[in-house]
Amino acid sequence: EGRHVTGVLARKRGGIDRMAFPARAVVLASGGIGHLFSVTTNPGEANGHGLALAARAGAVVADAEFVQFHPTALDVGEDPAPLATEALRGEGAILVNSAGERFMEDVHDDAELAPRDIVARAIHRERASGRGAFLDCRKAVGGDFDGLYPTVFAACQAFGIDPRIQPIPVAPAEHYHMGGVLTDANGRTSLDGLWAAGEVASTGAHGANRLASNSLLEAVVFAARIAEDIQGLMPTPRSAFWNALDSEPGLPSQRNIEERDAITVLRDTMSSLVGVERDADGLKRALAAICKAERACARISIRNMMISGKIIAAAALKRAESRGGHYRSDFPATDADQEKRSYTTLKDVEAVAKSACEELVSS
């Protein structure tokens, strides 16, 4: 209601009856956006719903363009993709292409130990060129693999790969979203009555490129701050606003074929055009493709995924530089004048998407 969040409106899947949960405080802890991409390490529940819910309610979103890709997910067609831990490269494993050529030495002084975004882009380019990318652990780990790295070993074995004697096929996978719903140091969003914690939030703690494991620490610290902050709030009365809020009819429990196809378009588009490397033309085409796919989506839950995809693509289009997890091939340098956080609302995103679609049509 205006700047106030007064609760949650829910519906059983496939049902027509709504359930209203008036609340003095609503805390979003819905996770990230990994399943907006076709290759991700995230579970299926990380699908951008929380980000879209907040944006639809009018919350400010920050740093949405900054998406981190883990460079070495197993390229075996599994969803989510299993990880080949970075500890393997720390152990001395090297990255090679299908010809057995080591390629990271020509990319960065630290070779395989370069920052995640640099390694991810190098692997992306090798794969895009058709040369493929593989993590070769045979010399560094060899016969000790199953004892030292049992989880990775089991994942490889499940797909017929023996990493003791074979290089592991790898690909970059969406791993973590540094952006999200803007919060202050107490987890408060720009809407009264709404807090956010974890990956759905953008506290600013991760900058443009999260350091490994900092997200767990952030979740613990900010969740505790939120719990303290919401103590003693006055109860929220049931509102007359509820009855007029949602007129969506009851829908079948299963997605229809058009919605399933729309999700496939979204995930493929995000990976190919809003992924490890981006440029203005690709981002505009991504926005147009997502807008078109969105028109086939009947249920709000699927539209939420489309909205989150548009938020990320629009933010990436507006940042005309490369920084951290955001790389623009048409603006590969870092611009000192853009060394600041970005902020957007759903209204801004829709305007950017509309402009991109109109530009593509006119050209």
Protein Blocks (a to p, Z undefined) as FASTA:
>chain_A
ZZbcfbdcdddehiabdcddddfbdcddebpaklmpfbdcbdfklnolmmmmmmmnopac
ehklpccddfbbcdehpacdddddfklmmnopacddfkopafklmmpmnlmmmcfklmmm
mmmmmmmnonopaddfklmnmmmlmmmmmmlmmmmmmnopafklpccddddddfbdfbdc
dddfkopafbehiacehjlbcehlnmmbdcehklmmmmmmmmmmmmmmmgoiacddddfk
lmmmpccdcddfbdcfklmmmmmmmmmmmmmmmmmbccfklmmmmmmmmmmmmmmpmbfk
lmmmmmmmmmmmmmmmmmgcdehjbccfklmbccfklgccddddfklmmmmmmmmmmmmm
mZZ
